[in-house]
Amino acid sequence: MTVPVRHPEVDQYLRALDDAVRPLPRRERDELVMQVTEHIHAALPPQPTGADVRNVLDGLGSPADIAAAAGVKARTVRRGAREAFALVLLVTGLPPLIGWVVGLGLLLWSPLWSARQKLLGALVWPGGWFFAFVFGLLLPTGAGSTISCVSSAGQFAASCTTTHSGPPAWMPALIVAALFLAPIFVAAYLWREAGRRSATYELAATP
């Protein structure tokens, strides 16, 4: 049994190959990637050097070459209006609910994001800023205070104590800030990743 070899260049090559053969049916794609993976692991020594890895990968050819040999037609997919609208609608959530649902559909439609990235975009946050605004209105504004007094029989003086309950005053503001800022950071990350995937597709389409 061949022991898998972990190497950054090998991992990058296999990810590029998986992207290049994505148009194939899932079963064919998985079989092809598995065959190439096993070939690489069998050809490399247990502790390969960078030169060993490059020699094996050069012998295989580029992921685009393998995809073309498997019958995949090269295509160019660029980051554009679809991805921009998807992120804007997911972040703002406007029009209420409808905007976020449309943004989610555009997110799932785009081939420039992986399944994990699409899941991240869908979960942070459902409803976008509109949800954050509504949630912020429902949060308590600060800690409440309760005063209780106890008097003894036959005495005019009473002993009073004050009890504070609820979250600190700064807690709701921190939660709302996180709800508004998290979608921005996720959108920036997804926009960058879409640009990187665009470059991969353009490279694969280059003759």
C-alpha positions as CSV (number, residue, x, y, z in Angstrom):
1,M,0.0,0.0,0.0
2,T,1.4,3.4,-1.0
3,V,1.8,5.8,1.9
4,P,0.4,9.3,0.9
5,V,3.0,12.0,0.6
6,R,2.1,15.4,2.0
7,H,3.7,18.3,0.2
8,P,2.4,21.8,-0.5
9,E,3.1,21.7,-4.2
10,V,1.3,18.3,-4.5
11,D,-1.7,19.6,-2.7
12,Q,-1.8,22.7,-4.8
13,Y,-1.5,20.6,-8.0
14,L,-4.4,18.3,-6.9
15,R,-6.6,21.3,-6.1
16,A,-6.0,22.8,-9.5
17,L,-6.7,19.4,-11.1
18,D,-10.0,19.1,-9.2
19,D,-11.0,22.6,-10.5
20,A,-9.9,21.8,-14.0
21,V,-12.0,18.6,-14.3
22,R,-15.0,20.0,-12.5
23,P,-17.2,19.9,-15.7
24,L,-16.9,16.1,-15.7
25,P,-19.5,13.9,-14.0
26,R,-18.7,13.5,-10.4
27,R,-17.8,9.8,-10.6
28,E,-15.4,10.3,-13.5
29,R,-13.9,13.3,-11.8
30,D,-13.3,11.5,-8.5
31,E,-11.8,8.5,-10.3
32,L,-9.4,10.7,-12.4
33,V,-8.2,12.7,-9.4
34,M,-7.7,9.5,-7.4
35,Q,-5.7,7.9,-10.2
36,V,-3.4,11.0,-10.5
37,T,-3.1,11.1,-6.7
38,E,-2.0,7.5,-6.5
39,H,0.5,8.0,-9.4
40,I,2.1,10.9,-7.7
41,H,2.4,9.1,-4.3
42,A,3.8,6.0,-6.0
43,A,6.4,8.0,-7.9
44,L,7.6,10.1,-5.0
45,P,10.1,8.9,-2.3
46,P,9.0,8.9,1.3
47,Q,10.6,12.3,2.0
48,P,10.6,14.0,-1.4
49,T,12.6,17.2,-2.1
50,G,11.2,20.1,-4.1
51,A,13.1,18.8,-7.2
52,D,11.5,15.4,-6.8
53,V,8.0,16.9,-6.7
54,R,8.6,19.2,-9.7
55,N,10.0,16.3,-11.8
56,V,7.0,14.1,-11.1
57,L,4.5,16.9,-11.7
58,D,6.3,18.1,-14.9
59,G,6.1,14.5,-16.1
60,L,2.3,14.5,-15.6
61,G,1.7,17.8,-17.4
62,S,-0.4,20.7,-16.2
63,P,-3.9,20.1,-14.7
64,A,-5.3,21.8,-17.9
65,D,-3.5,19.3,-20.1
66,I,-5.0,16.4,-18.0
67,A,-8.4,17.9,-18.2
68,A,-8.2,18.4,-21.9
69,A,-7.1,14.8,-22.4
70,A,-10.1,13.7,-20.4
71,G,-12.4,15.6,-22.7
72,V,-12.9,18.8,-20.7
73,K,-13.2,21.9,-22.9
74,A,-11.3,24.9,-21.5
75,R,-13.5,27.8,-20.5
76,T,-13.0,31.2,-19.0
77,V,-15.0,32.1,-15.9
78,R,-14.3,35.6,-14.4
79,R,-15.4,37.2,-11.3
80,G,-18.1,39.8,-12.2
81,A,-21.5,41.2,-11.6
82,R,-23.0,37.8,-10.4
83,E,-20.5,37.5,-7.6
84,A,-20.7,41.2,-6.7
85,F,-24.5,41.2,-6.5
86,A,-24.4,37.9,-4.5
87,L,-22.2,39.4,-1.8
88,V,-24.0,42.8,-1.7
89,L,-27.4,41.1,-1.2
90,L,-26.1,38.6,1.3
91,V,-24.5,41.4,3.4
92,T,-27.3,43.9,3.3
93,G,-30.2,41.4,3.3
94,L,-32.3,44.0,1.3
95,P,-35.0,44.0,0.2
96,P,-35.9,42.3,3.5
97,L,-35.6,38.5,3.2
98,I,-36.0,38.5,-0.6
99,G,-32.7,40.2,-1.2
100,W,-30.9,37.7,1.0
101,V,-32.6,34.7,-0.7
102,V,-31.6,36.1,-4.2
103,G,-28.1,36.6,-3.0
104,L,-27.9,33.0,-1.7
105,G,-29.1,31.8,-5.1
106,L,-26.4,33.7,-6.8
107,L,-23.8,32.4,-4.3
108,L,-24.8,28.8,-5.0
109,W,-24.9,29.4,-8.8
110,S,-21.4,30.8,-9.1
111,P,-18.7,28.2,-9.9
112,L,-16.0,30.4,-8.4
113,W,-16.6,29.3,-4.7
114,S,-16.1,25.9,-3.1
115,A,-18.8,24.2,-1.2
116,R,-17.2,25.2,2.1
117,Q,-17.0,28.8,1.0
118,K,-20.7,28.8,-0.1
119,L,-21.7,27.4,3.3
120,L,-19.7,30.1,5.1
121,G,-21.4,32.8,3.0
122,A,-24.8,31.3,3.8
123,L,-24.3,31.1,7.5
124,V,-22.7,34.5,8.2
125,W,-25.4,35.8,8.7
126,P,-28.8,34.5,7.4
127,G,-30.7,37.7,6.6
128,G,-27.6,39.9,6.5
129,W,-27.7,43.4,8.0
130,F,-31.5,43.4,8.1
131,F,-31.4,40.4,10.5
132,A,-28.7,42.1,12.5
133,F,-30.9,45.3,12.8
134,V,-34.0,43.3,13.9
135,F,-31.9,41.3,16.3
136,G,-30.4,44.4,17.8
137,L,-33.8,45.9,18.5
138,L,-34.8,42.8,20.5
139,L,-31.7,42.8,22.7
140,P,-32.0,44.3,26.2
141,T,-30.5,47.8,26.4
142,G,-28.7,47.2,29.7
143,A,-28.8,45.7,33.1
144,G,-31.9,46.1,35.2
145,S,-32.1,46.9,38.9
146,T,-34.5,45.6,41.5
147,I,-34.8,47.3,44.9
148,S,-36.3,45.2,47.7
149,C,-37.0,46.5,51.2
150,V,-37.6,44.4,54.4
151,S,-39.0,46.0,57.6
152,S,-39.2,44.3,61.0
153,A,-42.4,44.2,62.9
154,G,-42.8,47.2,65.2
155,Q,-40.0,49.1,63.6
156,F,-40.3,52.1,61.3
157,A,-36.8,51.6,59.7
158,A,-36.5,49.3,56.7
159,S,-33.5,47.5,55.2
160,C,-33.3,47.9,51.4
161,T,-31.0,46.1,49.0
162,T,-30.4,46.6,45.3
163,T,-30.0,43.7,42.9
164,H,-28.6,44.0,39.4
165,S,-29.7,41.6,36.7
166,G,-29.2,41.2,33.0
167,P,-26.1,41.5,30.8
168,P,-23.6,44.4,31.1
169,A,-24.6,47.5,29.2
170,W,-21.7,47.0,26.7
171,M,-22.7,43.4,25.8
172,P,-25.6,44.2,23.3
173,A,-23.5,46.8,21.5
174,L,-20.7,44.2,21.1
175,I,-23.1,41.6,19.7
176,V,-24.7,44.0,17.2
177,A,-21.2,45.2,16.1
178,A,-20.2,41.6,15.5
179,L,-23.4,40.9,13.5
180,F,-22.7,44.0,11.3
181,L,-18.9,43.4,10.8
182,A,-18.8,39.7,10.3
183,P,-20.6,39.7,6.9
184,I,-18.2,42.4,5.7
185,F,-15.2,40.3,6.5
186,V,-16.7,37.2,5.0
187,A,-17.7,39.1,1.8
188,A,-14.2,40.4,1.5
189,Y,-12.8,36.9,1.8
190,L,-15.2,35.5,-0.7
191,W,-14.5,38.3,-3.2
192,R,-10.8,37.6,-3.0
193,E,-11.3,33.8,-3.4
194,A,-13.5,34.4,-6.4
195,G,-10.7,36.4,-8.0
196,R,-8.2,33.7,-7.3
197,R,-10.5,31.1,-8.8
198,S,-11.0,33.3,-11.9
199,A,-7.3,33.3,-12.4
200,T,-7.3,29.5,-12.3
201,Y,-10.0,29.3,-14.9
202,E,-8.3,31.8,-17.1
203,L,-5.0,29.9,-16.9
204,A,-6.7,26.7,-17.8
205,A,-8.3,28.3,-20.8
206,T,-4.9,29.6,-22.1
207,P,-3.8,27.4,-25.1
